[in-house]
């Protein structure tokens, strides 16, 4: 059966409407680019880089409010201390393999230098998940130019999903997963806003997988579709979730928003086990904070907007729904992949999913 997004299979997560693309690129100006490396010689590589450019134009010169939240911290995100301290995102976000963080960060710094940005602070944001079960990540095959290529490829429009970019070699709930995205439209005080999520999913046990509350993982046993691990007690893994919105939010509000990604993760069967790395970053394009200058940040920021705290409920709900659906899109769009040592990560069989948990109206 042809790989399809979850919604195209007839499933609906939550009750909020999606954006036109049901992708993080539904937020005006947000672009996504990827570099995908799939080779068998001289090394077996199933890896890549994903870059989220948060706005059109001078991506290194404009500042956006942002925040990071972590459910369980066995993972890395560079530039987090700066975001925690100032509440600012000052450039693109890159996602890659654990062992590629250094090279990708170098590539992003080089791209920033090429842009001739006169700014004091050059702290690219790079986060990771481990793809070494399928890819020979210890060969350090991802180089700085791969990060630059992903940045140069950043575009609006539909976002590739499954075995692409930083999610090329990742798995979730013992199925092949990877990159996924989704979006939601909301109305607050008569204004319409958009929220989008992009995930790099690499976590979870088969028996924990849930679809809109249905424990489908228990209905898809390893006796029918082989799992990944010989150790039945293994529960570690990681996920990175990037949330973008055009709603005007301040850093502390974005922290609240990022925290809700954990609920979307939980609804699919993620628990934040002790050795998992569950990292969530949220940013808002709803305020133009001006550009970085040679002396750091502009002295004053004027004309800021922010939603009232008690009005955020629809946005928080949107973050949960979009995260959950993005994870599922990473699963339904990924294809079976054979990697290092002949290991096989099987795609979630869509026909069997429809059989064991038919969407409403299809039973």
Rosetta blueprint (number, residue, H / E / L):
1 X L
2 X L
3 X L
4 X L
5 X L
6 X L
7 X H
8 X H
9 X H
10 X L
11 X L
12 X L
13 X L
14 X L
15 X L
16 X L
17 X L
18 X L
19 X L
20 X L
21 X L
22 X L
23 X L
24 X H
25 X H
26 X H
27 X L
28 X L
29 X L
30 X L
31 X E
32 X E
33 X E
34 X E
35 X E
36 X E
37 X E
38 X E
39 X E
40 X L
41 X L
42 X L
43 X L
44 X L
45 X E
46 X E
47 X E
48 X E
49 X E
50 X E
51 X E
52 X E
53 X E
54 X L
55 X L
56 X L
57 X L
58 X L
59 X L
60 X L
61 X L
62 X E
63 X L
64 X E
65 X E
66 X E
67 X E
68 X E
69 X E
70 X E
71 X E
72 X E
73 X E
74 X L
75 X L
76 X L
77 X E
78 X L
79 X L
80 X H
81 X H
82 X H
83 X H
84 X H
85 X H
86 X H
87 X L
88 X E
89 X E
90 X L
91 X L
92 X L
93 X E
94 X E
95 X E
96 X E
97 X E
98 X H
99 X H
100 X H
101 X H
102 X H
103 X H
104 X H
105 X H
106 X H
107 X H
108 X H
109 X H
110 X H
111 X H
112 X H
113 X H
114 X H
115 X L
116 X L
117 X L
118 X L
119 X L
120 X L
121 X L
122 X L
123 X L
124 X L
125 X E
126 X E
127 X E
128 X E
129 X E
130 X L
131 X L
132 X L
133 X L
134 X L
135 X L
136 X L
137 X H
138 X H
139 X H
140 X L
141 X L
142 X L
143 X L
144 X H
145 X H
146 X H
147 X H
148 X H
149 X H
150 X H
151 X H
152 X H
153 X L
154 X L
155 X E
156 X L
157 X L
158 X L
159 X L
160 X L
161 X L
162 X E
163 X L
164 X L
165 X H
166 X H
167 X H
168 X L
169 X L
170 X L
171 X E
172 X E
173 X L
174 X L
175 X E
176 X E
177 X L
178 X L
179 X E
180 X E
181 X E
182 X E
183 X E
184 X E
185 X E
186 X E
187 X E
188 X E
189 X L
190 X L
191 X E
192 X E
193 X E
194 X E
195 X E
196 X E
197 X E
198 X E
199 X E
200 X E
201 X E
202 X E
203 X L
204 X L
205 X L
206 X H
207 X H
208 X H
209 X L
210 X L
211 X E
212 X L
213 X L
214 X E
215 X L
216 X H
217 X H
218 X H
219 X H
220 X L
221 X L
222 X L
223 X L
224 X L
225 X L
226 X L
227 X L
228 X L
229 X L
230 X L
231 X L
232 X L
233 X L
234 X L
235 X L
236 X L
237 X L
238 X E
239 X E
240 X E
241 X E
242 X E
243 X E
244 X E
245 X E
246 X L
247 X L
248 X L
249 X L
250 X L
251 X H
252 X H
253 X H
254 X H
255 X H
256 X H
257 X H
258 X H
259 X H
260 X H
261 X H
262 X H
263 X H
264 X H
265 X H
266 X H
267 X H
268 X H
269 X L
270 X L
271 X L
272 X L
273 X L
274 X L
275 X L
276 X L
277 X E
278 X E
279 X E
280 X E
281 X E
282 X E
283 X E
284 X E
285 X L
286 X L
287 X L
288 X L
289 X L
290 X L
291 X E
292 X E
293 X E
294 X L
295 X L
296 X E
297 X E
298 X L
299 X L
300 X L
301 X L
302 X L
303 X L
304 X L
305 X L
306 X L
307 X L
308 X L
309 X H
310 X H
311 X H
312 X L
313 X H
314 X H
315 X H
316 X H
317 X H
318 X H
319 X H
320 X H
321 X H
322 X H
323 X H
324 X H
325 X H
326 X H
327 X H
328 X H
329 X H
330 X H
331 X H
332 X H
333 X H
334 X L
335 X L
336 X L
337 X E
338 X E
339 X L
340 X H
341 X H
342 X H
343 X L
344 X E
345 X E
346 X L
347 X L
348 X L
349 X L
350 X H
351 X H
352 X H
353 X H
354 X H
355 X H
356 X H
357 X L
358 X L
359 X L
360 X L
361 X L
362 X L
363 X L
